[in-house]
Amino acid sequence: MFFPGLPDRARRLWNLRSLGLLHQAGITNPFRAEEGYGNWFWGLTPSCLESMLAVAGFRVLRREDEPFAQTVLCEPVATAFAHRLPDPDEARAAAARISASGAARPA
């Protein structure tokens, strides 16, 4: 779930005021950019969070469940993937190959 921009009716579904949580920036009130990361952005399921951590190269050692919140203790392990950005010369050469193939053209 991505909370910013949800209409009032949809945000009410995620409001935890009845459980004693009085303020959830971006849920109990509309998203306000000036509140930055005080806003609630994502509603991830526990399995989604664990999958994302595994792909990022972490193993979950312990997870504490709370209503709509997770505290996770992890340790780093080998990452599931690696990515290297090309240097400027490699990027120019790749762009030239793509343009020459006709697959994409500069705007």
Secondary structure as GFF3:
##gff-version 3
##sequence-region A 1 107
A	DSSP	alpha_helix	8	12	.	.	.	ID=ss1
A	DSSP	three_ten_helix	17	19	.	.	.	ID=ss2
A	DSSP	three_ten_helix	33	38	.	.	.	ID=ss3
A	DSSP	alpha_helix	46	55	.	.	.	ID=ss4
A	DSSP	beta_strand	58	66	.	.	.	ID=ss5
A	DSSP	beta_strand	69	76	.	.	.	ID=ss6
A	DSSP	alpha_helix	88	101	.	.	.	ID=ss7
###
